[in-house]
Each structure stands twice: as structure tokens, then as C-alpha cells.
Amino acid sequence: MKATPTRHVEREHTSPTWAEDSKVLWALDDGTHVVSSSVRKTVGTFPVDEVMVFPADESIWITDWGELGSQYPAGDHAAAIRNAGYEPTGEIPAPETQRIEDEP
């Protein structure tokens, strides 16, 4: 099934533990959506560096936390979509930026 990227959001965090937090919304041929979520951060001393794919709605909200596929390391949204069994088509749009106020 083909997956076409329709939206790209990069979130900026105030916490220095976040190196990357971006999401790409993909429209599928059957009218549903998935989101690829790329995260690079440190949790305590444990590094997190991956892209995960989840079912989503058209507003980029994850609707089911059951992971459909993933890619290591973070950053390659199209590879994660392929690993989830979809065929990425088209270019990922320029990102929108959202600022997140992290708690200390």
C-alpha cells in the first residue's frame, strides 16, 4: 500500500535532553493515516534513537500505540514507513515548528 507524506512537524524542546523530535503524517491508499515519529533524546543515562510508525488521524494524533514498524537510528521517516510494510511516495513537506515547554 502506498503512503504519501502530507504534513511534517518538528517540535523544539526547552530541555537539553532532546536532540530531535519530529513527526510525519502519511495518507494511505485506503483513506487512513499513519504517523512516523522520530525521537533522539536521553532518558536518564539511556539513549533513545529511533523512528516508530503508529496509526494516526488526519490531525497527526496517534490513535493506537501499537507500533507498526520502526527504524534505527532516528531521522529516516521513509525507511520506517517501508519497515512498516508501506511504499513511501512523494517528498516529505517542509516542517512546521512547534515549541514545547518541557518541565525540569
PAMI-45624 format. One record per residue (C-alpha): residue in three letters; x, z, y. Coordinates in steps of 0.25 Angstrom, whole numbers, padded with zeros to 4 digits, always signed. Example, Ala and Ser with C-alpha at 12.3 -4.5 7.8 and 13.67 -1.06 7.14 Angstrom:
REM PAMI-45624
ALA+0049+0031-0018SER+0055+0029-0004
REM end
This chain:
REM PAMI-45624
MET+0000+0000+0000LYS+0005-0004+0014ALA+0008+0007+0024THR+0008+0003+0039PRO+0014+0013+0049THR+0005+0016+0061ARG+0010+0028+0068HIS+0023+0035+0069VAL+0024+0049+0075GLU+0038+0057+0078ARG+0036+0072+0080GLU+0046+0079+0089HIS+0048+0094+0086THR+0054+0105+0094SER+0060+0111+0082PRO+0075+0106+0079THR+0072+0107+0064TRP+0064+0094+0065ALA+0072+0081+0065GLU+0061+0071+0062ASP+0046+0072+0061SER+0039+0058+0061LYS+0027+0052+0054VAL+0022+0038+0052LEU+0007+0035+0049TRP+0005+0023+0039ALA-0008+0016+0037LEU-0010+0012+0023ASP-0017-0001+0018ASP-0029+0007+0013GLY-0032+0013+0027THR-0026+0027+0024HIS-0013+0032+0031VAL-0001+0040+0027VAL+0010+0046+0035SER+0025+0047+0033SER+0031+0060+0039SER+0046+0060+0041VAL+0052+0074+0043ARG+0066+0079+0045LYS+0067+0094+0048THR+0073+0106+0043VAL+0065+0118+0037GLY+0074+0130+0037THR+0086+0124+0030PHE+0079+0114+0023PRO+0079+0099+0028VAL+0066+0091+0027ASP+0069+0076+0028GLU+0058+0067+0022VAL+0047+0057+0025MET+0034+0060+0018VAL+0021+0052+0017PHE+0007+0058+0017PRO-0007+0053+0018ALA-0012+0054+0033ASP-0023+0050+0042GLU-0022+0040+0054SER-0018+0051+0063ILE-0005+0053+0055TRP-0011+0066+0050ILE-0006+0070+0036THR-0019+0071+0027ASP-0013+0075+0014TRP+0000+0082+0012GLY+0002+0075-0002GLU+0015+0067+0000LEU+0014+0052-0003GLY+0029+0049-0002SER+0042+0053+0005GLN+0055+0048+0009TYR+0069+0056+0011PRO+0075+0057+0021ALA+0065+0057+0033GLY+0063+0045+0042ASP+0059+0033+0033HIS+0044+0033+0034ALA+0043+0019+0027ALA+0051+0024+0015ALA+0042+0036+0014ILE+0030+0027+0014ARG+0036+0018+0003ASN+0039+0030-0005ALA+0024+0034-0004GLY+0020+0020-0010TYR+0017+0013+0003GLU+0022+0000+0009PRO+0026+0002+0023THR+0023-0010+0032GLY+0025-0011+0047GLU+0034-0004+0057ILE+0033+0011+0060PRO+0028+0013+0074ALA+0036+0019+0085PRO+0034+0034+0085GLU+0025+0043+0093THR+0031+0056+0096GLN+0024+0070+0095ARG+0031+0083+0099ILE+0029+0095+0090GLU+0032+0109+0095ASP+0038+0116+0084GLU+0037+0131+0082PRO+0050+0138+0082
REM end
